[in-house]
Amino acid sequence: QVRLVESGGGLVQAGGSLRLSCAASGSIFSIHRVGWNRQAPGKQRELVAYITSGGSTNYADSVKGRFTISRENGKNTVYLQMNSLRPEDTAVYYCNADDLAGSGYWGQGTQVTVSS
């Protein structure tokens, strides 16, 4: 089992920055990919970015050049640095982890609100 706890959300003006954190605990040795997803009101949840155990990263087109995913192994934490935020980035952001057995785990989410 893997437990994920997100933090770092909040209210920011357009053009501002936030850094989200996803702290993992439990069977973290089995994790092979950690991603950040978001869900805006009335919309489907979408993948924003992910990072693999090998360090490869991938981003949604809508956030390329503005968001950066990274990890700090010593703290079992994955970060999402979000710069140049836009009102359309407003959503609940969820961290998820996939393990080698194909199981997925989700955090409780953190709200990000970008005002215009």
C-alpha positions in Angstrom: 0.0 0.0 0.0 1.1 3.5 -0.7 -0.2 6.7 1.0 0.0 10.0 -0.8 -0.5 13.4 0.9 -0.7 16.6 -1.2 0.0 20.1 0.1 0.8 23.5 -1.3 -2.4 24.6 -2.9 -4.0 28.0 -2.4 -5.2 31.2 -4.0 -2.8 33.1 -6.3 -3.2 35.8 -8.9 -2.7 35.2 -12.6 1.0 35.2 -13.4 1.9 33.9 -10.0 3.5 30.7 -8.8 2.8 27.8 -6.5 4.6 24.7 -5.6 2.7 21.5 -4.8 4.1 18.7 -2.8 3.2 15.0 -2.8 4.6 13.1 0.1 4.6 9.3 -0.2 4.7 6.7 2.5 4.3 2.9 2.7 5.5 0.6 0.0 7.3 3.4 -1.9 9.9 1.0 -3.3 7.2 -0.4 -5.6 6.3 2.9 -7.2 7.4 3.3 -10.8 5.6 6.5 -11.7 4.1 9.5 -9.9 1.9 11.9 -11.6 0.0 15.1 -11.0 -3.6 15.3 -12.3 -6.2 18.0 -12.0 -9.9 18.3 -12.2 -11.8 21.5 -12.8 -15.5 21.9 -12.0 -17.6 20.2 -14.7 -14.6 18.8 -16.4 -12.9 15.4 -16.5 -9.7 14.7 -14.6 -6.7 15.2 -16.7 -3.0 14.3 -16.4 -0.8 17.3 -16.0 2.7 15.8 -15.6 4.4 12.6 -14.4 7.8 11.5 -13.5 9.1 7.9 -13.6 11.4 6.1 -11.2 14.1 6.5 -13.9 13.6 10.3 -13.9 11.8 10.6 -17.2 9.2 13.3 -17.3 6.2 14.1 -19.4 3.8 17.1 -19.5 0.5 18.0 -20.9 0.8 20.5 -23.7 -1.2 23.1 -21.8 1.5 23.3 -19.1 4.7 22.8 -21.0 7.2 25.5 -20.3 5.3 26.6 -17.2 5.1 23.6 -14.9 8.0 21.5 -13.7 7.7 18.1 -11.9 10.6 16.9 -9.8 11.3 14.6 -6.9 13.4 14.5 -3.8 14.1 10.9 -3.0 15.4 11.5 0.5 12.1 13.0 1.5 9.9 10.6 -0.7 8.3 13.7 -2.1 7.4 14.7 -5.6 6.9 18.4 -6.4 5.0 20.3 -9.1 6.4 23.8 -9.5 3.8 25.9 -11.3 4.8 29.3 -12.8 2.9 31.8 -14.9 -0.4 30.5 -13.6 -3.6 31.2 -15.5 -7.2 31.2 -14.4 -7.7 28.1 -16.5 -5.3 26.3 -14.2 -7.8 26.5 -11.4 -8.7 23.0 -10.3 -8.2 20.4 -7.6 -4.8 18.9 -8.1 -4.3 15.2 -7.3 -1.2 13.2 -6.9 -1.2 9.6 -8.0 1.3 6.8 -8.0 1.4 3.6 -10.0 3.3 0.5 -8.7 4.9 -2.3 -10.5 1.9 -4.6 -10.0 -0.3 -2.1 -11.8 -2.1 -0.8 -8.8 -2.8 2.9 -8.6 -3.0 5.2 -5.5 -4.4 8.7 -5.1 -4.1 11.5 -2.7 -7.0 13.5 -1.4 -6.3 16.5 -3.6 -5.4 20.1 -3.0 -7.3 23.2 -4.4 -5.5 25.6 -6.6 -7.4 28.8 -7.5 -6.0 31.4 -9.9 -7.7 34.7 -9.9 -7.7 37.0 -13.0 
